[in-house]
Amino acid sequence: MLYFGKGAADYAFGHEELKKAVFKTFDLLGARRKVLAIPPDFTRFHSRAGELTALAYEYYGERLTDIMPALGTHFKMTDAEIVKMFAGVPSSLFRVHNWREDVVTVGEVPGEYVKEVSEGVVDYAVPMQVNKLLLEGGYDLILSLGQVVPHEVIGMANYNKNIFVGVGGSECINKSHFIGAAYGMERIMGRALSPVRKVLNYASDNFTNHLPIVYLQTVISEGKDGLQMRGLFVGDDFECFEKAAALSLETNFRMLDREMHKVVVWLDPEEFRSTWLGNKSVYRTRMAIADEGELIVLAPGLHQFGEDPVNDALIRKYGYVHTPQVLEYIEANEDLRNSLGVAAHLIHGTSEGRFRITYCPGHLTKEEIEHAGYNYAPLDAMLQKYDPAALKDGWNTVNGEEIYYISNPALGLWAYRERFK
């Protein structure tokens, strides 16, 4: 059921209007005794999910007993991040999701179904897991809060991905990520219904339909009026996500009439500390970059490759190599076979030799970057050449050279019109 839906490409939700919409929706839901909120972590700071969580706390008070950020495989949030993102919400309410240990299996999507929706690309069952708190916490309302935006693994982020990946377990995360990578990002990104989404929908329909989950989905985009919430859609089924995805496609998708030959991407050091997240610069631009082009990633906050120590070690071991090589590594190495999410990430992070990827890290060495399969350039020198403060999003000319500048790759998807077919 859709409880609330409003948005347009040129709309902007202010705080008071948002509060009124959220409170009216909560009124419609009726009295609730115990509430769990599942917002994104700091990597989705701009989603306004922090504001939504604060409104839920204002409305429900002590009935909002737990807040569990949807970390997936990410680092746990720091105290400073919680204070900044969830202003006014007591830190004592926050719980940390452990994707390796704190989960229970709610069912298994059959291998025959996975093979069918992936068009034969993979043929395995997918155990579906969620944090045990969802089942054992005694909640009569679970609020899944977050932003719908184009995504490399599933096509469009959020909805039940927030449940089965955000507070899900290693089995589902690894296997679902590999389905998307093997099927092909170009066939998935910007599409609401992908093979991975169909697997998650199967799980929602068959394994967690008894849970009182309500989704609050935002759409955020940059325009002449700045970064704004363009839409809010609230519901307990696929309809609210579908509507949010349609608006996101309209506002977050940058369809270009010509290819980018040189792209410069800035990674905010507060949000991007790993290539696991920073490679959104690769994922979100790859359909727009010309053959023999170059992607330059300005990454002052880059400390490591993976957000998880095991994943970091595997990325360092195998590197961002072309897909055929990743598949050979999977076949020959048990550690990568048991971490298909990392294998998928390696595939996501390569250009397949079609264009150059140059990382300019704040805290990784030239040797570390090159060993991982990327070109290296010193950050300070590149910041002098491509000063983010002097650039605007989109086409720029720097010393007679045309570049395309992106200040936050997490907010959109870029594609050359002829390639997106």
Backbone torsions as a table, in degrees:
resi	resn	phi	psi	omega
1	MET	NA	137.6	176.1
2	LEU	-92.2	115.1	-179.3
3	TYR	-88.1	-31.7	179.4
4	PHE	-154.7	139.7	176.5
5	GLY	-154.8	118.4	178.3
6	LYS	-154.5	137.0	176.6
7	GLY	168.9	159.0	176.4
8	ALA	-162.1	160.8	-175.5
9	ALA	-61.6	-28.2	-178.1
10	ASP	-108.0	15.8	-177.7
11	TYR	-91.6	158.5	177.2
12	ALA	-144.9	115.1	177.8
13	PHE	-78.9	122.9	169.8
14	GLY	-86.0	169.0	-175.2
15	HIS	-62.4	-45.3	-175.8
16	GLU	-66.0	-39.7	177.6
17	GLU	-65.7	-39.9	178.8
18	LEU	-63.1	-44.5	179.4
19	LYS	-60.3	-44.7	179.9
20	LYS	-61.3	-43.7	-179.4
21	ALA	-65.0	-43.3	-178.3
22	VAL	-67.6	-45.1	-179.0
23	PHE	-65.2	-38.5	177.8
24	LYS	-63.3	-39.3	178.3
25	THR	-65.5	-43.6	178.7
26	PHE	-63.4	-35.9	175.1
27	ASP	-59.4	-42.0	-180.0
28	LEU	-63.5	-32.5	-178.2
29	LEU	-71.2	-19.6	179.0
30	GLY	83.7	178.2	-175.6
31	ALA	-62.7	136.5	177.2
32	ARG	-130.2	143.8	-173.5
33	ARG	-96.3	-39.6	-175.4
34	LYS	-144.2	123.7	-171.0
35	VAL	-123.1	137.5	171.9
36	LEU	-114.0	133.1	174.9
37	ALA	-110.0	135.1	177.7
38	ILE	-122.6	88.0	176.5
39	PRO	-91.5	170.8	172.5
40	PRO	-73.7	173.6	176.7
41	ASP	-91.4	-166.5	-172.8
42	PHE	-66.2	-19.6	178.4
43	THR	-67.9	-10.6	174.1
44	ARG	-119.1	39.9	-177.5
45	PHE	-54.8	-38.3	-175.2
46	HIS	-79.4	0.7	-177.6
47	SER	-69.6	-17.4	-172.3
48	ARG	67.2	15.9	174.3
49	ALA	-69.0	-27.0	174.5
50	GLY	-62.7	-41.9	177.4
51	GLU	-65.3	-41.4	178.0
52	LEU	-63.3	-39.9	178.6
53	THR	-64.5	-41.4	177.6
54	ALA	-62.9	-36.9	177.2
55	LEU	-67.8	-38.1	176.5
56	ALA	-62.4	-39.8	178.2
57	TYR	-66.6	-40.1	178.8
58	GLU	-62.8	-38.7	-176.9
59	TYR	-77.3	-48.4	-172.0
60	TYR	-90.9	-21.5	179.8
61	GLY	58.7	-130.5	-175.5
62	GLU	-69.1	-10.1	175.5
63	ARG	-74.9	-19.7	170.3
64	LEU	-82.9	95.9	-169.8
65	THR	-92.7	-22.7	-174.5
66	ASP	-146.4	141.9	173.8
67	ILE	-128.8	120.0	-178.3
68	MET	-121.5	99.9	177.4
69	PRO	-57.5	140.1	-177.6
70	ALA	-80.3	80.8	-173.9
71	LEU	-73.2	-30.2	-170.2
72	GLY	57.9	-122.8	179.3
73	THR	-97.5	8.3	-174.4
74	HIS	-78.6	166.8	172.1
75	PHE	-62.0	152.6	172.8
76	LYS	-67.9	153.4	-179.2
77	MET	-69.8	144.0	174.8
78	THR	-81.6	163.7	177.4
79	ASP	-59.1	-40.2	-179.3
80	ALA	-65.0	-39.2	178.2
81	GLU	-65.3	-40.9	179.4
82	ILE	-62.9	-44.1	179.9
83	VAL	-63.0	-42.6	-177.5
84	LYS	-70.5	-41.5	-174.5
85	MET	-83.1	-33.7	-174.1
86	PHE	-119.0	57.9	-175.7
87	ALA	-56.8	129.1	176.6
88	GLY	87.6	-3.5	-179.8
89	VAL	-98.6	128.7	-177.7
90	PRO	-59.5	132.4	-179.6
91	SER	-65.6	-21.1	-179.8
92	SER	-65.8	-15.7	-179.0
93	LEU	-82.7	-12.5	-170.7
94	PHE	-85.6	135.9	177.5
95	ARG	-118.3	149.1	-178.2
96	VAL	-102.9	126.1	177.3
97	HIS	-85.2	128.3	174.8
98	ASN	-109.1	107.0	-172.9
99	TRP	-70.6	-13.3	179.9
100	ARG	-95.9	-24.8	-170.2
101	GLU	-125.6	-29.4	-169.1
102	ASP	-94.2	30.7	-172.2
103	VAL	-121.4	157.0	172.7
104	VAL	-126.1	148.3	179.0
105	THR	-85.8	126.1	-177.6
106	VAL	-101.0	-11.0	-179.8
107	GLY	166.2	179.2	-178.5
108	GLU	-135.0	123.6	176.0
109	VAL	-75.3	123.1	-173.5
110	PRO	-61.4	145.4	178.9
111	GLY	-59.0	-34.1	-179.6
112	GLU	-64.2	-38.5	179.2
113	TYR	-69.4	-43.2	179.1
114	VAL	-61.2	-41.9	178.2
115	LYS	-62.8	-41.0	-178.5
116	GLU	-64.3	-50.0	-174.7
117	VAL	-74.2	-23.4	178.3
118	SER	-91.0	5.4	179.4
119	GLU	58.3	38.3	174.7
120	GLY	82.1	3.8	-178.1
121	VAL	-67.0	-41.1	174.6
122	VAL	-129.4	158.4	-177.6
123	ASP	-143.2	74.2	177.0
124	TYR	-150.1	154.7	175.0
125	ALA	-76.6	154.0	179.9
126	VAL	-121.6	106.1	174.2
127	PRO	-66.2	133.6	-177.9
128	MET	-105.8	126.0	-175.4
129	GLN	-126.1	151.3	172.9
130	VAL	-138.8	159.9	176.2
131	ASN	-59.0	136.0	-174.3
132	LYS	-60.8	-22.1	179.9
133	LEU	-61.2	-32.7	-179.3
134	LEU	-62.4	-34.2	-177.6
135	LEU	-92.1	-31.6	-172.6
136	GLU	-102.8	-5.4	-173.2
137	GLY	-81.9	-11.0	178.3
138	GLY	71.5	31.9	-177.0
139	TYR	-81.8	143.2	170.3
140	ASP	-107.1	6.3	170.7
141	LEU	-157.0	128.5	174.3
142	ILE	-120.1	115.5	-179.0
143	LEU	-96.3	114.9	176.0
144	SER	-98.9	112.4	-171.8
145	LEU	-112.2	138.7	175.9
146	GLY	168.8	179.7	-173.2
147	GLN	-103.4	135.5	172.5
148	VAL	-94.4	124.0	-175.9
149	VAL	-155.3	152.2	177.9
150	PRO	-53.6	141.8	-172.6
151	HIS	-142.0	143.1	-173.2
152	GLU	-74.3	-28.6	-175.3
153	VAL	-88.0	-38.9	-168.7
154	ILE	-123.2	-4.8	179.4
155	GLY	104.2	-60.8	174.3
156	MET	-135.4	130.6	-176.3
157	ALA	-71.4	162.6	170.2
158	ASN	85.0	-157.1	-168.3
159	TYR	58.3	-131.3	-173.6
160	ASN	-73.1	-7.4	170.0
161	LYS	-62.2	-33.8	178.1
162	ASN	-61.1	-27.1	-178.8
163	ILE	-90.2	-55.7	-171.4
164	PHE	-82.1	-16.6	175.2
165	VAL	-113.7	-50.6	-178.0
166	GLY	-57.5	-44.2	174.4
167	VAL	-123.5	35.2	179.5
168	GLY	-99.6	-172.6	-175.3
169	GLY	-112.3	174.0	-172.5
170	SER	-61.3	-37.9	-177.8
171	GLU	-60.4	-51.5	-179.2
172	CYS	-68.1	-43.0	-178.9
173	ILE	-59.8	-49.0	-178.0
174	ASN	-63.9	-49.7	-173.9
175	LYS	-72.9	-36.3	179.1
176	SER	-69.2	-39.2	178.6
177	HIS	-62.5	-38.9	-178.0
178	PHE	-71.7	-32.8	175.2
179	ILE	-56.5	-48.8	-178.6
180	GLY	-63.0	-42.0	-178.8
181	ALA	-67.2	-44.1	-178.7
182	ALA	-67.7	-34.5	179.2
183	TYR	-70.6	-35.0	176.6
184	GLY	115.6	118.9	-178.6
185	MET	-58.5	-40.1	-177.5
186	GLU	-62.6	-23.0	178.9
187	ARG	-88.5	-7.3	-173.2
188	ILE	-112.9	-47.2	-169.1
189	MET	-58.8	131.1	179.9
190	GLY	86.1	4.7	-178.2
191	ARG	-114.0	127.8	-175.5
192	ALA	-68.6	-33.8	-176.2
193	LEU	-115.1	103.1	-179.0
194	SER	-119.5	171.3	176.2
195	PRO	-56.5	-40.1	180.0
196	VAL	-66.2	-42.9	178.4
197	ARG	-62.4	-39.1	179.5
198	LYS	-63.0	-37.1	176.8
199	VAL	-64.7	-44.3	179.2
200	LEU	-67.8	-36.9	176.9
201	ASN	-63.9	-38.3	176.7
202	TYR	-58.1	-44.1	-179.3
203	ALA	-66.5	-40.9	177.7
204	SER	-61.0	-43.0	-176.5
205	ASP	-71.6	-29.1	-171.0
206	ASN	-111.0	-23.6	-171.8
207	PHE	-119.1	-26.4	-175.2
208	THR	-126.3	15.2	-177.7
209	ASN	-68.5	-11.0	177.1
210	HIS	-86.7	-11.3	-178.9
211	LEU	-81.1	140.1	-175.5
212	PRO	-82.4	62.8	-175.3
213	ILE	-90.1	129.9	173.0
214	VAL	-123.5	130.5	-176.4
215	TYR	-99.9	129.1	171.0
216	LEU	-111.4	108.1	-171.3
217	GLN	-111.2	125.8	177.1
218	THR	-104.8	156.5	170.7
219	VAL	-124.8	123.1	-175.4
220	ILE	-121.7	135.4	175.1
221	SER	-151.6	158.7	178.3
222	GLU	-92.4	133.9	177.1
223	GLY	-143.1	-169.0	178.2
224	LYS	-62.6	-21.4	178.3
225	ASP	-95.8	15.4	178.8
226	GLY	89.8	-166.8	179.5
227	LEU	-81.2	119.0	-172.6
228	GLN	-135.5	154.7	169.1
229	MET	-80.9	113.9	-177.6
230	ARG	-87.6	-23.6	-177.3
231	GLY	-157.6	155.1	173.6
232	LEU	-136.5	129.0	-178.5
233	PHE	-134.8	125.2	-175.5
234	VAL	-124.4	129.6	178.5
235	GLY	-172.1	179.2	-178.3
236	ASP	-117.4	14.7	178.3
237	ASP	-146.9	-171.1	-172.4
238	PHE	-63.8	-23.4	-173.9
239	GLU	-60.3	-43.6	-177.2
240	CYS	-65.8	-38.3	177.3
241	PHE	-66.2	-42.4	-178.6
242	GLU	-60.1	-41.4	179.2
243	LYS	-68.7	-40.9	178.0
244	ALA	-65.4	-39.8	-179.9
245	ALA	-63.9	-38.3	179.1
246	ALA	-63.6	-42.3	178.8
247	LEU	-69.9	-38.8	177.8
248	SER	-61.8	-42.0	178.9
249	LEU	-60.6	-37.5	179.8
250	GLU	-70.3	-35.5	-172.2
251	THR	-102.8	-27.3	-175.4
252	ASN	-100.6	-12.0	-176.5
253	PHE	-93.3	120.0	177.9
254	ARG	-102.1	101.2	179.8
255	MET	-92.2	118.3	-173.9
256	LEU	-103.0	145.6	178.8
257	ASP	-86.2	-10.1	175.1
258	ARG	-142.7	157.9	-176.1
259	GLU	-77.3	155.4	172.5
260	MET	-88.1	130.8	176.0
261	HIS	-99.3	-30.0	172.3
262	LYS	-138.2	124.3	-178.6
263	VAL	-119.5	132.9	175.2
264	VAL	-117.0	123.5	-178.3
265	VAL	-118.3	132.8	175.8
266	TRP	-99.5	131.7	176.1
267	LEU	-111.2	112.1	178.6
268	ASP	-56.6	123.8	-176.3
269	PRO	-63.4	-22.1	177.4
270	GLU	-73.8	-27.7	-175.7
271	GLU	-100.6	-33.0	-170.2
272	PHE	-118.8	102.6	179.5
273	ARG	-114.8	-0.2	-178.0
274	SER	-143.3	159.0	173.2
275	THR	-72.1	-21.3	176.4
276	TRP	-54.6	-39.2	175.8
277	LEU	-96.7	-39.3	-176.5
278	GLY	-63.1	-21.8	179.6
279	ASN	-72.6	2.7	166.7
280	LYS	-57.6	-27.5	175.8
281	SER	-61.7	-30.4	177.0
282	VAL	-84.1	-51.4	-175.2
283	TYR	-56.8	-47.5	-167.8
284	ARG	-81.7	-12.2	-177.3
285	THR	-112.0	-12.1	-168.7
286	ARG	-60.1	-28.4	-179.7
287	MET	-80.7	-3.6	-179.4
288	ALA	-113.0	-14.1	-174.7
289	ILE	-84.2	135.8	-178.2
290	ALA	-74.2	155.0	170.9
291	ASP	-56.6	138.0	-177.5
292	GLU	68.0	11.6	175.8
293	GLY	-78.6	-175.1	-179.7
294	GLU	-140.0	137.6	173.3
295	LEU	-110.5	120.9	178.5
296	ILE	-109.4	122.1	-175.2
297	VAL	-111.1	111.6	177.2
298	LEU	-87.2	108.9	-168.0
299	ALA	-129.9	73.1	-176.9
300	PRO	-64.3	-24.1	-177.9
301	GLY	-94.9	6.3	-172.2
302	LEU	-74.1	114.7	-180.0
303	HIS	-109.8	-30.1	-173.5
304	GLN	-154.3	-179.8	-179.3
305	PHE	-96.1	-52.5	-179.8
306	GLY	-99.9	157.6	176.5
307	GLU	-87.1	-7.0	-177.9
308	ASP	-126.2	137.3	-176.2
309	PRO	-56.8	-39.6	179.2
310	VAL	-66.6	-45.7	179.0
311	ASN	-63.5	-39.6	178.7
312	ASP	-59.7	-44.6	-179.3
313	ALA	-63.5	-38.9	-180.0
314	LEU	-68.5	-38.3	178.2
315	ILE	-65.0	-42.5	178.0
316	ARG	-63.3	-35.3	-178.3
317	LYS	-70.2	-45.6	-171.3
318	TYR	-101.0	-33.4	178.4
319	GLY	77.9	168.9	-179.5
320	TYR	-87.0	84.9	-177.8
321	VAL	-105.0	171.8	-177.0
322	HIS	-66.6	155.9	-174.5
323	THR	-53.7	-46.5	179.2
324	PRO	-56.4	-36.9	178.9
325	GLN	-69.1	-39.4	176.7
326	VAL	-60.3	-43.9	-180.0
327	LEU	-63.3	-36.5	175.9
328	GLU	-66.3	-40.9	177.8
329	TYR	-62.2	-40.9	178.2
330	ILE	-60.6	-45.4	-178.6
331	GLU	-62.0	-35.3	-171.4
332	ALA	-97.4	-13.7	-171.3
333	ASN	-130.5	121.2	-176.5
334	GLU	-65.5	-35.6	-177.0
335	ASP	-63.0	-37.3	178.6
336	LEU	-78.1	-33.5	175.2
337	ARG	-61.0	-33.1	180.0
338	ASN	-86.1	-0.3	179.6
339	SER	-134.8	62.8	-175.7
340	LEU	-65.2	-21.7	175.2
341	GLY	-64.5	-38.1	175.7
342	VAL	-67.7	-42.9	177.6
343	ALA	-57.7	-42.4	177.6
344	ALA	-62.9	-41.9	-180.0
345	HIS	-62.5	-38.5	178.3
346	LEU	-63.6	-39.7	177.1
347	ILE	-65.7	-43.2	179.3
348	HIS	-60.3	-33.1	-171.1
349	GLY	-90.1	4.7	177.8
350	THR	-105.6	152.1	173.8
351	SER	-93.7	4.6	-176.0
352	GLU	58.8	26.6	178.8
353	GLY	79.0	5.6	-175.6
354	ARG	-80.0	-33.6	176.2
355	PHE	-144.3	162.2	-177.9
356	ARG	-86.1	142.5	176.4
357	ILE	-119.3	118.0	-178.6
358	THR	-116.5	116.8	177.6
359	TYR	-96.8	139.2	177.4
360	CYS	-121.8	85.7	-169.5
361	PRO	-89.2	152.1	176.4
362	GLY	-82.0	-27.5	-170.5
363	HIS	-137.1	6.3	175.0
364	LEU	-110.2	150.2	-176.3
365	THR	-85.3	165.6	175.5
366	LYS	-57.3	-42.0	-178.5
367	GLU	-64.5	-41.1	179.8
368	GLU	-65.0	-44.3	-179.4
369	ILE	-64.6	-45.9	-177.4
370	GLU	-69.9	-34.8	177.3
371	HIS	-64.6	-30.0	178.7
372	ALA	-79.7	-4.9	174.2
373	GLY	105.1	6.3	-178.4
374	TYR	-109.0	160.7	168.3
375	ASN	-78.0	154.7	-179.0
376	TYR	-120.7	143.8	169.2
377	ALA	-142.7	143.2	-178.8
378	PRO	-66.3	134.9	-174.1
379	LEU	-61.2	-48.4	-175.1
380	ASP	-59.5	-43.6	-179.1
381	ALA	-64.6	-39.6	-178.7
382	MET	-73.6	-31.1	176.1
383	LEU	-68.8	-31.3	175.7
384	GLN	-69.3	-36.9	-179.0
385	LYS	-76.8	-42.9	-178.6
386	TYR	-122.1	87.8	-175.9
387	ASP	-83.7	112.2	-179.0
388	PRO	-55.5	-31.5	-178.8
389	ALA	-68.9	-20.7	-177.9
390	ALA	-101.4	-3.1	-176.3
391	LEU	-104.6	153.0	173.5
392	LYS	-114.9	152.4	177.4
393	ASP	-60.8	131.4	-179.0
394	GLY	110.1	-154.2	-175.3
395	TRP	-74.3	135.3	176.8
396	ASN	-138.7	157.7	171.6
397	THR	-117.6	122.5	-178.1
398	VAL	-122.2	112.1	-178.6
399	ASN	51.2	44.3	177.4
400	GLY	81.4	-1.1	-178.5
401	GLU	-104.9	131.8	177.8
402	GLU	-86.3	129.6	175.7
403	ILE	-131.6	162.2	171.5
404	TYR	-113.5	124.7	-175.4
405	TYR	-108.4	137.9	177.9
406	ILE	-130.0	120.8	-176.3
407	SER	-85.5	-20.1	177.5
408	ASN	-155.8	102.3	-176.7
409	PRO	-68.4	-15.8	-178.3
410	ALA	-73.6	-12.7	-173.6
411	LEU	-93.9	-1.8	-175.8
412	GLY	-160.3	-172.4	176.8
413	LEU	-143.6	131.8	-176.6
414	TRP	-118.0	137.7	-179.4
415	ALA	-149.6	144.3	170.6
416	TYR	-79.0	128.7	-170.6
417	ARG	-51.9	-41.1	-176.4
418	GLU	-71.0	-20.9	-178.5
419	ARG	-88.5	-23.7	-176.4
420	PHE	-91.7	85.0	-178.0
421	LYS	-133.4	NA	NA
